Amino acid sequence: MAYKINDSCIMCGACEPECPTGAISEGDTTYVIDPDKCIDCGACADVCPVGAPEPEE
């Protein structure tokens, strides 16, 4: 299961440098996680101040 970034994202950019596979990029209104690159490690969720990255259901 890949992570996704929900609408709580405040575009702070804290998550992008933490991703070991480079799966996170800046989108129009939120950061976006490429599910094909995401390894479900949770590093992005650990640094997000608003809890925007979450496991996909």
N, C-alpha and C positions, 0 to 999 in steps of 0.2 A: 504494500500500500504506500502510495506516495503522499507527501504532505501537500496541502493547498493553503493559500493565504486568503483569509476571509475579509469581509468589508471593514473590519476594525483597523486595518492597516493605515498607519499615519505617514507612510512614505519616509520613514526616518533613515532607512538604509542599513540598519544594524545587522540584518539577517544576511545580506548579500555576501559580505566577505567571510562569513562563517561557514558557508556551504562548501564542503570539500570536493564536490563534483561540478560546481559552477552552474547548478540548476536554477538559480534565482536570478531574475533580471527585472529591471524597472519597467513597469507597464504604464498605462495612461493614468490610472487612478490608484493602483496598488502595485506592489511588487508581485511577480508571477513566478511560480515554480513549474519547471518543465518536468512532467511526470515520468518521462523516459529517462531523465538523468538523475532524478531523486532516488536516493538509496534508503530513505526512511530512517535517517540517523537522529533527527530531532535537534540538531545543532542550531537550526534557525529558531526553533521554538524556545530554546534555552535563553536566547539573547533578546527576544522581542519584548519590548516594554508593555505592549498591549495584548499579547497572546494571539496575534493574528494567524501565525502558522499553526495548522492543526492537521491531524491525520485525516485522510479522506475516508469516508464511511463505506 
